[in-house]
Amino acid sequence: MRIVIVDDSGLRATVLEDGLREAGYDDIQLVPPLGAWVAKLERMAPDVVLMDLGSPSRDSLEEMLAVSRALARPIAMFVDQSDDQMIGAAIDAGVSAYVVDGLRKERVKPILDLAIRRFNAFARMQADLDEARSALADRKTIDRAKALLMKSRDLPEPEAYALLRSTAMNQGRKIVEVAEALITAHSLLGGTE
């Protein structure tokens, strides 16, 4: 597992690195948050990012959002002090674990594990949500195509659906693809719903 530590303080980075090495991790890179560090992180393609920002500013949280979007990886953030606004901003930025005043090497492994598990749980929920949205959109498309068939061919709903399904099977396509094609053809022919 490749782990990148983003830290501007050598002392704090050493604590993180020691904790990781004691936990058995050896592919550890240190990146200071200077210059084009987000682009550098993207090129490094880490599996996990640990950030130790001491006292994060609004700008550093904006950079965290950029990191989170660019990498889509678990991120654990260690800070010395915080407030509700900073915690909310960190969560919005995609931070999986936000640890206030808790930088000790024996805590690094459990926090790393937590960040990975939370990231994976959130990714699963996001995938489920995307799948549900897609299924709903497909259902609406199929319903619209059924309505067109029911109106144009004077068919009851079960027969309109059966016609869509048999056409899809005969053409080796998904039913939603046939429905989309029907809707497109209908609109090209100047049909109104």
N, C-alpha and C positions, 0 to 999 in steps of 0.2 A: 504494500500500500504506500503510495507516494503522499507525503504530508508536507504542506508548505506552512511555515510560520511567518506571519506578517507582523513585524515588530520593529519599532524604532529605538528600542532599548536593548542593548546586548545582554544586560543582566536578566531581564525578564525572559528573553528568548532562550537563554541558557537553562533557565528553570524548566521551560516547556520542553526543550530538547532533551534534557536529562530525564524527565518523566517519561517521554516517549521511548527513549533508548532502554530504560529500565523495564518498560512494558513490552519490549521486543521489536520495536519498529526501528528500521535503520535507513529507509529512504526518506530523509528529512532535508528540506531545503529552507533557507532563510531568505526572506525578501523584505527589505526595508520599504516602507510606504512612501517612496520618493519617485519623482519622475513618472515614467509610463509603467508603473508597477502593475496595473490591472492587465495591460497587454502582456507583460512578462508572465503573470500568473496564467493567462490563457495558454501561452506557449508551453508552459511547464505541465499543463494538464494534470493537476493534483487530484487525488481521490478525496482529500479532506483539506480544509483550510482552517488554521488556528490563528486568530488575530488577537494580539495583545496591544490595546491602544491606550492603556493608562486612563486618561480622561478623554473619551471620544468627543469630537466636535460634530456639528451638523454636517460639515464638509466630509469628515471621515465616514459618517454614516451614508452619505450620498455615494461615496466611493464604494462602500460595502454593497449598496444596491447594484451598482455596476458590476461588481465582482459576482454577486449572486446570480444576476441575469446572464452574465457571460459564461459562468462555469456550470451552474446547476449542480452543485456539489454541497455536501454538508459543511457548514461553517460554524465554528465555535468562537465566541468572542469573550475575551477576558478584559474587564475594566476595573479600575480602582474605585470609582464612584459613579453613581448613576441617579436618574430620576425617572418618573413614570413616562415622560415624554421621550427620553432616550431609549427606554425599554421598548416602547411602542414603535419607535423609528427602527430599531434593530430588528424587531419581528417583521415589520413591513419590508425591510431590506432582505429578508430571507435567512436571517441568522437562526440556526437550529438550536444553539445553546448559548445563553447569555449569562456569564458568571461575574458577579460583582464581588470584588475583594476576596478572591478565592484562588489565587495563583500559588499553588504548592505542587511540587512534582508528583506527589502521591495521588493527587486529584486529577491529573491529566488524563490517564487512561479511562476512568469512569466517565469523565466529561466527553471524551472523544467517542466512546461507545454510545452515550446518550445522543450526541449530535447526529451520529450516523443513523441510529434508530428513528429519531424524530424526523430526519430528512426523508428516510425511506417510507415512513408512515404517511407523511405529507404527500410524497410523490405518488403513493398508491391511491390516496384520496383524490388527488388531482386527476390521475388517470381514470378513476371510476367516474368522476364528474364529467370529464371529457367524453367518455364512452356513453354516459347517460344523455348528454346533450346531443351527441351524434345520433343516437337511437331515436330521440325525440324528433330531430330534424328529418330523419329518414321516415318516421311514422307520418309526419305532416305531409311529406312529399307523396307518399303512397296514398294517403287519404285524399289528397288533391287529385291525383291521377284517377282514383276510384270514382270520385265525384264527376270527373269529366266523362268517364266511360258510362256511368249511370245515366248521365244526362244525354250524351250523344247517341247511345245505343239502347236507351230505355231498359237498362239492366238493374236488377236488384243488387244491393251491396255485396252479398256473398258471391254472386256470379261475376261481378266486376273484379273482385279480388282474385277469384279463380282464373279469370282471363289474364290478369297481370302475372300471376304466379306461373301459369302454364307457358306464357310467352317467355318469361325469364328462363324457365327450365329448358325450353326448346332452343333458346339462343345461347345457353350457357352463361347467363349473366345474372347479376343480383336483381332482385325484384325492384329495389330502389333505383337501379340504373334504367330499367325499363320504364318505371314511373317518370323519371326525369326526362327521358327521351319522348314520352307521350306528351308531357307538359310542354316541352320545347316545340314539338311538332304542332301541337294545338295552337300555341302562340304564333308560330310562323304562318299558319294557315289563317290567321286573323280571328281565331276563336276567342270568345269571351266566356268567362266563367259565370 
